[in-house]
Every structure is written in structure tokens, then in C-alpha cells.
């Protein structure tokens, strides 16, 4: 059995909203920025939940506060 951490709890709709901008695109007009929900998970969360990786890689032990920032993005973005 595997155990992982997710905050906030999945499907709780209480994550942090963040604004993001795509590289190479003009800044959107006021009030038109894209937002996403931010949820923190442990490094093996996606494997434990059987969530397949479409492209790229899963988080790993080398993804720390001091390393280059990484993100996992759903196909809906």
C-alpha cells in the first residue's frame, strides 16, 4: 500500500488560485488573465493515484525548494 500527501484534499475545491502567463504571448487585458488552482502533492502522488503521465515526467526527490521550479499541468490548460 502507498500513502501520499495532497493539500488541500483532492476534489475539495479549496486550492489556491494562481495567475499564469504563457511565454511569448502578450499580456491579457485587465481581468482577462488565465488562472489555475494550485494543489501541493508529494512526489509519488500521481503514481499512487494511478494518474498517467501524458508527456514529460513525474515529480521526483530532486525537485526541492532550491531547484528549478516544476509543474504538472492537466490537458485542459
Secondary structure, 3 states (H helix, E strand, C coil): CCCCCEECCCCCCCCEEEEECCCCCCCCCCCCCEEEEECEECCCHHHHCCCCCCCCCCCCCCCCCCCCCCCCCCCCC
